[in-house]
Each structure stands twice: as structure tokens, then as C-alpha cells.
Amino acid sequence: MTREEKRKAKLRVVDGKTIKKPGKVGFVIVSFLLLICLVCNAVLFSLKGYFGVVDNVVFAKEPTGSDYEEIEAKAKDITLQEASEGIILLENKNNVLPLTNETKINVFGRGGYYSTFGGTGSGAGGTNYTSLYDGLKDAGFELNNELISFYQENSKEAQNMGLVGTDFGLYENNADELSGLIDNAKRFSDVAIYVISRVGGEGDDLPKDMADYYGGESGKHYLELNSAEESMLNMIEQNFGTVVVVINSTNAMELGFLNDENVDAALWCGCFGSVGTVALGNILNGTTNPSAKTVDTFAYEMESNPTYYSHGGYDYTNVSYSNNAGAAGTGDAITGEDPYHYVKYIEGIYVGYRFYETAGADGFIDYDATVQYPFGYGLSYTTFEKTLDGVSFDGNTITANVTVKNTGDKAGKDVVEIYYKAPYTEGGIEKSEVVLGGFAKTEELKPGESTKVMVSFKAEDMASYDYTGIKAKGGAYVLEAGDYGIRLQNDSHNVIAEETITIDAEKIYNDSNDGKRDSDLITATNQFDDVSNGEDITYLSRADWEGTMPKKTLPVSEEASDDIVARLTDDSVELEDTTAADWSTKKNGLKLSDMKDVDYDDSKWEDLLDQISKDEMKLLIESGGWQTVAIKSIGKAKYLECDGPNGINNLMAKAFAGIKGNMYTNQAMLAATWNGELAYEKGVVYGNEAKVYGVAGIYGPAANIHRSPFSGRNYEYYSEDSYLSGIMAGNEMTGIKEAGTYCYFKHFAVNDQETNRDHGGLLTWLNEQAMREVYLKGFEVAIKMGGATGIMSSFNRIGTTPTAESAALLKIVLRDEWGFKGAVITDCVMACTTEDINRATLAGNDFQLSYGLLNPLSDELVNSVSGQQAMRQATKNILYMIANSDAPELYKPHMYTIEKILLCVLIVLLALFATYYYRWFTKNKKWKSGSPLD
């Protein structure tokens, strides 16, 4: 057929008019576009939970207006207050501080230019902070600009090596230039401030040998001065009349150099936060009187700390796992195969001051030669006289009555520290020489002014946990009979006054003897025998210091026992009933917003849960990554959640929407205030700031322990002491909750180092006494204060069991013993296996900080009776946490921007398709009814 014949074949005559057969190309194109849009909308609406975070961060706008400006100002104000009460005066020889007669100062050290304002990772915050130079200028000081220019030009190399704030290579590489700068600086001012900074971060601990760290100095660790810094300090001491050292580091350092006679004063600053440098300037000029106390023990040498020998990387040689994080571990970056790692808490309960005070009292160490600054130590520009007016004991509660008088010539605040000394029998339950029992911070007292302070705690709080069965088979808290010293102390070492109370009869808190502790819901018994006895560990004991004190670092590898290998390689999931279960929903007319303040045990919760479909519950549990998903059946919107403890820290939100938030001082600096009321006020401000940004939940605060000074994440944790940690965290969380925001208390539990912490590969071995008295105690104290409705489980394993899969930890201890009501979320498990999420859900870990496409619940669990019961319980816990916040009232269900765009496109394509189809069909019908063209 010729081309002309083909053309004529497409023509028909209808009512005298020639009509061409309609083409299919346009019809096919429009139909194809419509199909794509229909699929996109179907995916979007069926998998809405996976798009919530993307939509929130990509299309979010930085808040503006009076509410934002007001909360921003309050956030800065509370940060300034945190820093003002959290900067510790370590030394002040001859009262050289404050610098009331000096306005010109020379600032030395890279730490002045690259200061530590916060840590890295989830504990970071906004970057809108006041530099140290500007902070000092705001306080009225004139700075040597020539020195500032020198450090600006010579700091990049150290920063790129991760050695922020250190003077790595500075002295050797710039000796001639420095010599001229020193001469000019001497003419500028006789006052020199030397800033020494150290920074920690998520994912890495601090190096014990700098030779392994970017080619640093062999034989030096990160927490002592390197040779360049020693040379710089020596040069400063020789050339200036007043030398002030600023330690800008959360991690306790070796500070013996502060004893040099030419070092006149020293201040510890932790992480400054957004405006903490202003507080430093105000302390230096005398506007603010320092009142902070140390939260860790500062030893002259790190090797004196028993954890020095068992903190870091240790591998099993005969069992490995598939680390889906790849290069995040120490294994092959392609295959992701890693040996299982372990860490042994060989020091038992003797962490921080518990070791130093006890070993010193027993004569095992020379305390004064070993410890430079005790726990709870800090100076002031004024002097205080503290008097123990008496200790009362009613059989349950111990109350110490203290008078604090300002006997100096400057207004200031002071801290009242009450410790107890329990009776110890050699070979019996391990006990520290002293333990912090309670504390309080005074209001500002004018010269000559005094105040009365009461510090109370329960007698049962002095009970020790007997996990070995010395007093009670199966484990129990035991309050032994005898005399207990109730001490008013300046710090963990220096006693001001002591009174004795007597416990006439021993109390064993178990069902066979004296019943549970008043603060528990059920009796506490051994839950972790597999951990206490899972490794052959000789724990440090005051009954045999010499025989149990480690003298060298543990071997870096060993074979795991057959039992450990068997447990690690068991991937089974135990379902009580795998029978397929029916699932039906009801329309009870309830919304999540109806459930605020509804008691956890109220039957109304069952009515709400009856409305929720199986798919909705499944999606909620699987997809808790920086959000909780929408649940249409109960009118729940998507809620945005963010890191972290020290400020809103959503990296994607910052990148795409310019959200920065405020960076508060770090947790250790907040703890150094020893001011629970201030922690509460900070919580209120932070909770309100989160709401301004549209953030419903916060991943923080964190109450793990400063077990080792080398832990990279100590900036994110409060202290080496569990009670101080618990009180500060409890107050902070209460404030956040009362502001209407919920938070996740983390990392639960025994997650005290960063080395090898990735994706369930780290086995943590310790005994249950240490676990309960040190590592769980801070969580226990805070949770019983009532501020926590959310918990984040940790990456590590306790023994061989991942914390997220430990029913003993998450059900028995957390909920049954302590009475926690709320939700448990995992730490970030973007590479978790199906079995992990199944076991976690059954164990009481309610949902995943991940997305369901990566971590789906198995069909076997979802369709079983026991699995559905676990899903229902998890859903209740999550919704209970949310309902007891302002989220249901503030964040109503709505269509997000991406949904609106796709829906609009769909409507347009549908209209285009309908129009095109109608015209094509009509024309095609007429064409078919026509006559062929002659």
C-alpha cells in the first residue's frame, strides 16, 4: 500500500465531512503519566509512615515571629546560667582571680580559636555560638589581636587531624614567629590565658596512644599535655606575671601541671554551649562568682584508674557476626564480617571516687599523691562555713540539717554534699568507703548571710545489692545492721562533720525476709546471673586490693566459651503461639487526643486499641526513625522527633530548612552546677523550644556513666556518679515533660564506651551489683522521679543479649520493679535483621529507630496470637507516651506538602485524561460510523 493509500485509509466521511482517525500516541502518553501518578499516590498513601521525616525536614521552615524570638532568648539565657554555675574554679593562688584591675589579656592556645562548644554526633547542637574571643570581649576585656591572627592562620592543620584545640606541632613549626609574638604580647599585657581544649564524639573513644592517632606523639595519650603544649605553657610561665589556664574539656585530664608555682589560676569549662564563653568572661572579671563542683575524680595519672586496663577494643577470635554497618566496625568494609567484641568491667562497683576513696581509706594507694581534685571539688571567690546541725532518723528517712554561712566578702552560692559510710565486713558484700547520699545548692548568699538546708534520703537507699548470695540466695538489696556515718563533706574526700545513725537489725529486701523496698513495685532479685557469671572475671575487691587490682592492660583478644558461642549463634525467635489469629477493629469514636491523663490501666486504652488495624500497628512499630507515623483510625498525625541531649540536632532539618536551634551546655557541665532546680528550668525551656520547631520528642538526655575518662561520649553524660546523674536527669526530664514535650532517656543500659559499640557486636560483662548500684542507678533514680515516659535502649549487649532484646532489663527491672510507664525505642538500627525486631518486640522494646522497609516484622510474628499481643502492648506504650504530651493538640492530622503536590498532579492528569479520552472516543465513534473515502 502506497503512502497515499495509507493516508486515505484513515479518512471517513460523516454527514458530508471528512474525519481523520484519531491517533493513539497522545492517548498512550497521557494514560502512562496517569498510571505513574496513580502508583506514586498509592505508594505514598499506603506507606505514609516512611515519608513523614522526609517531608518534615525538606519542606520545614525555620520558625519566625514573637514565639520563636522569645524562646530563643530564653534558651540563650538558660545556657548562660548553666555555664555560669557550671564553670569550676580549680585553682586560684593568691586570689589572682577575678581580674578586677586588668582589662588587657593575651589569649594563647589553639583552644581559644577552635574551642569545644559541644561534642559530635547525636549530642551536638546548633552552631550559632559565641566564640571564646567574643565572649571575653563581651565581658569588657581587650584582646591581643596579633595573637588571634596567629592562631587563625595556624590552626587548620590540627583541626583537620581531629586535634581541635591542641597545639600539635605549633611550637616546633613556628618558634621564631612565636618569639616575636611573645615580646609584643608582654608589652600588651602581663596577663596570659592559656586555653587547652579536648573534644569527644559519638562513635570513637579518645586515644590512649597518640602514635596511633594521625601520627601523633608516641607515649602520650589525648588527656595529657603533648610536648608542644608543655613547651607553650613553659614559655608563657616564663614571660607573664599572671597565668590562667582554661581547661575546655569534658573529659577529666591529667592536670598535674596546674601545681606549677607559675600557674596562678585554672578553670574547668566542659563544653561551652552557645553563650558559655560569655559566662567565662563574667567569671574572669568578677561579675559572676564560680560555684560549680567536679563531676569526676581528677587523678594525676590515668593509669591509677582500674578501668584504664579494660576500656577499649577487645575481640573474640572464634565467633563473628555480619555487621551490616560495614566499615563502621573493624571488619571488612565489603563483607561486613566482624569478630564479636567484648568489654569487661573488672573494677566492679569501684568506679571513680568509689575506687579512690576506698583504696585510699584502706591504705592501698597514697590518696594525696594519686588524686589531684576529688569528686565534688570546686573553689569560690568567697568563703563559706558549713555546720552540721544534726541528723535525724525516723526509721525510714535520714535528714541532715545544715547551716551555710557566707564568711567572705563576695556574694556566692555553695553546694551542700552529704555522703554516707556503710559498715563493711571483709569478704562480705563489696562497699565503697563513701557514697553520695544527697545534695542541695543554696541560693546566692550575700557576705555574712546564712541559710538553713535540709538534705534527706531513705535508709533503703544505703542498701547494697548482694548478687552472690552471701546474705540472700537469688540476690537482694541488703541493709546491714550497724553504724552508718552520715557526713557533711566539702567533696568526696574532705569531711567537715559526721554523725552516726544505727540500723539495729539487718534488712534483706526480698519476699523471704523484709519484703521489697518501698520505692519498688516488686522485689528486686537477680536477673542477670548469665552476665555476672558469663565470663571468668576476677572483680576488684577491697578484701584483696593487691590480688585483684589490674596491673596491665587485658589481652586484646581471647576465645569465647562454647556457651557464649552457642548463645551468640542462636537466631531463634520463641513464639508462645504461632496459630493464626483473627484481627477485627471497632469504631469506638476515640481519638488519641482524648487519652491525655488517662491512667495507664484504664480500660479506655483497650477501647482505643480496638480501633487500630494490624497494619497500622505494624507500621508504627517498624518505623520509629525520627518520627512516629500517622494513625488515621485514632486521628494521630505524624510527629517529628530529633536528637539530642544538648540541643535540637536534626542534621537533615539543618541542611534543608536552616533549623539550628540552641546549643545548651553539655550534660557534664549542667551536672557541675549541682543544681537540680536549674536542670528542671533548662528542661522547661528546651521542651518549649522543641515545640516551636514542631518537634514532638527529643532523643535525650543520657545518663550513662563516666566509667573511663577516655570515653568519647562523656560530654553527653552527666558524671561518674549515678545518684548525681539520676537527680540531674530526672529534673531535666520533668521540665521537658511539663513543657509538653516527651523525651527518650538513653542509652539503657551499660553503654559507657564508644569503641566497637556498633550494631549489637559488643558484649558487656559485669556483675549485677555494679550494674544495679552504678550503671542502672541513675536511670532508676530519674525514672522514679516521674519525668520519663520514653526510654532508648542501647547498641550494646549485656552479656550475650542485646539490650533491645532483654526482657529482664526492659520488662522485669524497668517496668515491673521500677514502675516505668511509656515506650522503649531502640538506638539507631538501620541495619537490624528481621529476627532482631521480632525478639525486641517480644522482649518489651516497643519500636525501632529505623524504617519498616529495612526492619519489617515477620509474617509469623504478625499473624500469631503472642506476636499480636506484643504488638498491641507496644502500641499502647508508644501512644501512652505521646498522649501525655502536647503533641496530639499541637500537631493535627493534615496532608503534608509532598502529598498535596502529588494529589494536585493526579487531579490535573485525571482531568486531562478525561478530556482527552472523551474527545478521542467521540471522534473515534464518528469515524467508525462514516464511509470510506473514495
Protein Blocks (a to p, Z undefined) as FASTA:
>chain_A
ZZklmmmmmpcceehiacddddfklmmmmmmmmmmmmmmmmmmmmmmmmmmmmmmmmmpc
cdedjklmmmmmmmmmmmmmmmmmmpccfbdghhlaccfkbcbdcdehjklmmccfbdeh
jllccfbdcdfklmmmmnopacdfklmmmmmmmmmmmmmnopghiaghklmmmmmmmmmm
mmmmmmmpmcdcddddddddehiacdfblklgghiaehiafkbccfklmmmmmmmmmmpf
bdcdddddfbacdfklmmpmklmbdcdekjnbjmlmmmmmmmmnomaccfbdcfbdcdfb
lklpmklmmgcjdddfkbccddfklmmmmbdfklopacddddddfklmmghjlmmmmmmm
nomacfklmpmbdghiacdfbdcddddfbdcdehjaccdddddddfbfbdcddddddddd
ddddehiacddfbdcfbdcddddddehiacdddddddfklmpccdfkommoghiaaddde
ddddddddfblmlcfbdcddddfbacdddfklnopafkbmbdcddfklmmmmmpccdddd
fklmmlmmcfbdcdfbdcddfklmmmmmmcbdcdfblcdcddddddehpafklmgoiafk
lmklmmmmmmpcfklmmmmmmmmghiacddfknopacddddddfkoccdfklmmmnopnb
jadddfklmmmnopaklmmmmmmmmmmmmmmnopabdcdddfbdcfbfklmklmmpmblc
fklmmmmmmmmmmmmmmnopacdddddehiabfghpgghiaccdddfklmmmmmmmmmmm
mmmnopacbdcddfbdehjbcfklmmklmmmmmmmmnopacdddddddfkbcfklmmmmm
mnopabdcddfklmccdfklmmpmklmmmmmmmmmmmmmmmmmpcklmmmccdddfklmm
mmmmmmmmmmmmmmmmmmmmmmmmmmmmmccdZZ
